[in-house]
Structures are given as C-alpha cells and as structure tokens.
Amino acid sequence: IPGLAKTPYWTSTEALRATNKPKSMIVLGGGYIATELGYYYQSIGTDVTFLVRSRMIKHEDHDVVESFERLFKKHHRVHLGEVPQCIEHDGQHFHVTLSTGELCSSEALLVATGITPNTDVLRLDRTSIKCDSRGYIQVDNAFETTVPSIFAFGDIIGRYAFRHSANIEGQHVFDSVVKNKQKAAFVYPPIPSAVFTNPQVASVGKTEQQCKQEELDYYVGMNSYKDSAMGMALRS
C-alpha cells in the first residue's frame, strides 16, 4: 500500500506488546488475528474501525462467515470490500484513503492481512533445503526436509499456523526420530481451531466448500445456538 512502509504501523507483535492504549485504531484485515486483536482493543475502550478487503474469517464455512459478519457488525465499525489506496502519518495520526475517496484517521494502525514465513532470514540459499513458491520449507510426510536428517515443523512448513498443530507435529518428530530412531509418516487428525472474538467461532475438520472442492459426499446439519439450553438461558 503506497505510503505504508514509511509509517509506524503495528503488526500483531507490536499490538500484543503495547503498554499504552490508543484512543482510536484502524485494523487492516478480517482474519482471526485482525478480529481477535481488534475486538480486544475495542473491549478496553479503543475506537476501532475494520477495513476488510473481501470477507471476515473467510476460511471458515460460508454459513459461519455470513452469521459472523452480521453479528460482528452490530458492535463494530466494519467496511467490507475496502482497499486502502494510500496511507500517511502526520506524526500523531494515520490517514487512510479508501477507494471510494473516503478518508479514515486513527491514532494507531494495525496491519493484520496475513502471515509470511521468515525463511528469507535463515540463509537457506547456503544449504540444500528447498522452499516452495510461497517461501515455506518443503517437507515430506514425516517432516523431513530435502536434506536427510534435517526436519522442520510448525508454521514454517505452511500447513497449519496453530500452536497445538506445531505441538503434535513436534511430538511426532521426537517420538519417531529421537525415541524410535526411525522416521515415520504422520497422518493428521481433524485439526480444531478457534477465533476468540464475540461471537466466538470454533471449527474442526473440513469446511463444506472444501468437501465440494474435493468432491466428497457429506451431510449438513444446522442448529442455532439460541435453540440450545445454554442459548436459551443466555437469550442469545
């Protein structure tokens, strides 16, 4: 985004380590990092505006995305389909110009539009370890890289960006390579994930759109939370 690199914008790292609460904040992005941190800052009193290029938490089931957006927008200022044209910082405030010509200003700017691997600083070009086109380290089904006896797991292989998935991958490498002295293939169980906002979102396994893409037979069952016993008690 023109102008962004010259500004003191935040990523999730700065947002999590901040010692002062900004009065206002613009959040670029609509994924789990953007929604969780934006929700948190608004909860402690920051005036937050979300600028989302396409959809919020777009990797969830479409039904979940639609419900989430409808409920989230009741309590948060959200601009869907907005792409910043340029960003300026005057020493105190950020000024973001949208494609519509509208100008949004805030004290803080959080950029949460996705993650990229840090393999560019590992100097892998000095080794025979290969990365894919996105920069993630290539591994086989036992997490071994293109160099025998060197293994990689976690975010850096680009499969799942969760602490619990890294834990189970690392445990498999330890059990097979260190304890049993024999590398072994790993089969992923259905991986759960959660988005800690309001409303909260939890999921496990494939989405409906993934089932369609893979041409799998599947069933759909839907039950509103408000119809559950807890939902009735909370009148949600």
C-alpha positions as CSV (number, residue, x, y, z in Angstrom):
1,I,0.0,0.0,0.0
2,P,1.6,3.3,-1.0
3,G,3.0,5.1,2.0
4,L,2.6,2.3,4.5
5,A,6.2,1.4,4.8
6,K,7.1,5.0,5.9
7,T,4.6,4.9,8.8
8,P,5.0,3.4,12.4
9,Y,2.2,0.9,11.8
10,W,1.7,-2.1,14.1
11,T,1.7,-5.8,13.4
12,S,0.4,-8.3,15.9
13,T,3.8,-8.2,17.6
14,E,3.5,-4.5,18.5
15,A,-0.2,-4.8,19.3
16,L,0.5,-7.6,21.9
17,R,3.4,-5.7,23.5
18,A,1.9,-2.2,23.6
19,T,2.0,-0.5,27.0
20,N,-0.4,2.4,26.1
21,K,-4.0,2.1,24.9
22,P,-4.6,4.1,21.7
23,K,-7.7,6.2,21.6
24,S,-8.5,5.0,18.1
25,M,-7.3,2.3,15.8
26,I,-7.7,1.2,12.2
27,V,-7.4,-2.6,11.6
28,L,-6.4,-3.7,8.1
29,G,-7.7,-7.3,7.6
30,G,-10.5,-9.6,8.6
31,G,-8.9,-12.8,9.6
32,Y,-8.6,-14.3,13.1
33,I,-5.6,-12.1,14.1
34,A,-7.4,-8.9,12.9
35,T,-10.7,-9.8,14.5
36,E,-9.2,-11.1,17.8
37,L,-6.9,-8.1,18.4
38,G,-9.4,-5.5,17.1
39,Y,-12.1,-7.0,19.3
40,Y,-9.8,-6.9,22.3
41,Y,-8.8,-3.3,21.8
42,Q,-12.4,-2.1,21.4
43,S,-13.3,-4.0,24.5
44,I,-10.8,-2.0,26.5
45,G,-12.1,1.3,25.1
46,T,-10.3,1.9,21.8
47,D,-12.4,3.2,18.9
48,V,-11.8,0.6,16.3
49,T,-12.5,0.6,12.5
50,F,-12.0,-2.5,10.4
51,L,-11.1,-2.3,6.7
52,V,-11.6,-5.7,5.1
53,R,-10.7,-6.4,1.5
54,S,-13.1,-9.3,1.0
55,R,-14.8,-11.2,3.8
56,M,-14.2,-11.7,7.5
57,I,-12.7,-15.1,8.7
58,K,-13.2,-16.2,5.1
59,H,-11.6,-19.6,5.6
60,E,-14.5,-20.7,7.8
61,D,-17.7,-22.3,6.4
62,H,-19.7,-19.8,4.4
63,D,-22.7,-20.1,6.7
64,V,-20.4,-19.2,9.6
65,V,-18.9,-16.3,7.8
66,E,-22.3,-14.8,7.0
67,S,-23.5,-15.2,10.6
68,F,-20.3,-13.9,12.0
69,E,-20.2,-10.8,9.8
70,R,-23.9,-9.9,10.6
71,L,-23.3,-10.2,14.4
72,F,-19.9,-8.7,14.5
73,K,-21.0,-5.6,12.5
74,K,-23.7,-4.9,15.2
75,H,-20.9,-4.0,17.6
76,H,-18.0,-3.0,15.4
77,R,-17.4,-0.5,12.6
78,V,-16.6,-2.7,9.6
79,H,-16.0,-1.6,6.0
80,L,-16.2,-4.7,3.7
81,G,-14.7,-4.6,0.2
82,E,-12.4,-1.7,1.1
83,V,-8.9,-1.5,-0.3
84,P,-6.7,1.4,1.0
85,Q,-5.3,3.5,-1.8
86,C,-2.6,5.2,0.3
87,I,-1.6,5.7,3.9
88,E,0.0,8.8,5.5
89,H,1.2,9.6,9.0
90,D,1.4,13.2,10.3
91,G,3.4,12.4,13.4
92,Q,0.4,11.7,15.5
93,H,-2.3,10.1,13.4
94,F,-2.7,7.8,10.5
95,H,-4.7,8.9,7.5
96,V,-6.0,6.1,5.2
97,T,-7.6,7.0,1.8
98,L,-10.1,4.4,0.6
99,S,-11.0,3.5,-3.0
100,T,-14.2,5.5,-2.5
101,G,-12.2,8.6,-1.7
102,E,-13.3,8.4,2.0
103,L,-10.6,9.3,4.5
104,C,-10.2,7.3,7.7
105,S,-8.0,8.6,10.5
106,S,-6.8,7.0,13.7
107,E,-4.1,7.1,16.4
108,A,-2.9,3.5,15.7
109,L,-2.9,1.3,12.6
110,L,-2.8,-2.5,12.9
111,V,-1.9,-4.4,9.7
112,A,-3.1,-8.0,10.0
113,T,-3.5,-9.1,6.4
114,G,-1.8,-12.4,6.7
115,I,1.5,-14.0,7.6
116,T,4.6,-14.9,5.6
117,P,7.4,-17.3,6.6
118,N,10.7,-15.9,7.8
119,T,12.8,-18.3,5.7
120,D,14.3,-15.2,4.0
121,V,16.5,-14.6,7.1
122,L,17.6,-18.2,7.6
123,R,20.0,-18.1,4.6
124,L,18.7,-21.4,3.3
125,D,20.4,-20.5,0.0
126,R,23.6,-21.7,1.6
127,T,22.0,-25.1,2.1
128,S,20.2,-27.7,0.0
129,I,17.0,-27.2,1.9
130,K,14.2,-26.3,-0.5
131,C,11.2,-23.9,-0.1
132,D,8.0,-23.8,-2.1
133,S,6.9,-20.8,-4.1
134,R,5.5,-19.1,-1.0
135,G,8.7,-19.4,0.9
136,Y,7.7,-22.3,3.2
137,I,10.1,-25.1,3.9
138,Q,9.3,-28.3,1.9
139,V,9.0,-31.4,3.9
140,D,7.7,-35.0,3.3
141,N,5.0,-36.8,5.2
142,A,7.5,-37.4,8.1
143,F,8.5,-33.7,8.3
144,E,12.0,-34.4,6.8
145,T,13.3,-31.6,4.6
146,T,15.1,-32.1,1.3
147,V,18.3,-32.6,3.3
148,P,18.3,-36.0,5.0
149,S,18.1,-35.9,8.8
150,I,17.0,-32.3,9.0
151,F,13.4,-31.9,10.0
152,A,11.0,-28.9,10.1
153,F,7.5,-28.5,11.6
154,G,5.2,-25.8,12.7
155,D,4.3,-22.5,11.0
156,I,7.4,-22.6,8.8
157,I,6.1,-25.6,6.7
158,G,2.9,-23.7,5.9
159,R,0.3,-26.3,6.8
160,Y,-1.3,-25.1,10.0
161,A,-0.5,-21.9,11.9
162,F,-1.5,-23.1,15.3
163,R,0.4,-23.8,18.5
164,H,-1.5,-27.1,19.0
165,S,-0.7,-28.3,15.5
166,A,3.0,-27.5,15.9
167,N,2.9,-29.4,19.2
168,I,1.6,-32.6,17.7
169,E,4.0,-32.3,14.7
170,G,6.9,-31.8,17.0
171,Q,5.9,-34.7,19.3
172,H,5.7,-36.9,16.2
173,V,9.2,-36.0,15.1
174,F,10.6,-36.5,18.6
175,D,8.8,-39.9,19.1
176,S,9.8,-41.3,15.7
177,V,13.3,-39.8,15.1
178,V,14.7,-39.4,18.7
179,K,13.0,-42.2,20.6
180,N,12.4,-44.8,18.0
181,K,15.4,-43.9,15.7
182,Q,13.1,-44.4,12.7
183,K,11.4,-41.7,10.7
184,A,7.7,-42.4,10.2
185,A,4.9,-40.9,8.2
186,F,2.4,-38.7,10.0
187,V,-1.4,-38.6,9.3
188,Y,-3.1,-35.5,10.5
189,P,-6.3,-35.9,12.6
190,P,-9.0,-33.3,12.1
191,I,-7.4,-30.1,13.3
192,P,-9.5,-27.8,15.6
193,S,-9.3,-24.1,15.5
194,A,-11.0,-21.2,17.3
195,V,-11.5,-17.4,16.9
196,F,-11.6,-15.7,20.3
197,T,-13.9,-12.8,19.5
198,N,-17.6,-12.0,20.2
199,P,-19.2,-14.0,18.7
200,Q,-16.7,-16.8,19.3
201,V,-16.1,-19.3,16.5
202,A,-14.8,-22.8,16.7
203,S,-14.3,-25.4,14.0
204,V,-12.7,-28.8,13.3
205,G,-12.1,-30.7,10.1
206,K,-13.1,-29.7,6.6
207,T,-15.4,-26.9,5.6
208,E,-18.4,-27.5,3.3
209,Q,-16.6,-25.7,0.5
210,Q,-13.5,-28.0,0.9
211,C,-15.8,-31.0,0.7
212,K,-17.2,-29.7,-2.6
213,Q,-13.8,-28.9,-4.0
214,E,-12.6,-32.5,-3.1
215,E,-15.9,-33.9,-4.5
216,L,-16.6,-35.7,-1.2
217,D,-20.0,-37.0,-0.1
218,Y,-21.2,-35.1,3.0
219,Y,-24.1,-34.2,5.2
220,V,-25.1,-30.8,6.5
221,G,-26.8,-30.4,9.9
222,M,-27.5,-26.9,11.3
223,N,-28.7,-26.0,14.8
224,S,-28.8,-22.4,16.1
225,Y,-27.0,-21.8,19.3
226,K,-30.1,-19.9,20.6
227,D,-32.0,-23.1,20.4
228,S,-29.7,-24.9,22.8
229,A,-30.2,-25.0,26.5
230,M,-27.3,-22.5,27.1
231,G,-28.5,-20.3,24.3
232,M,-32.0,-20.2,25.8
233,A,-30.5,-19.4,29.3
234,L,-28.5,-16.5,27.8
235,R,-31.3,-15.4,25.5
236,S,-28.6,-15.2,22.7
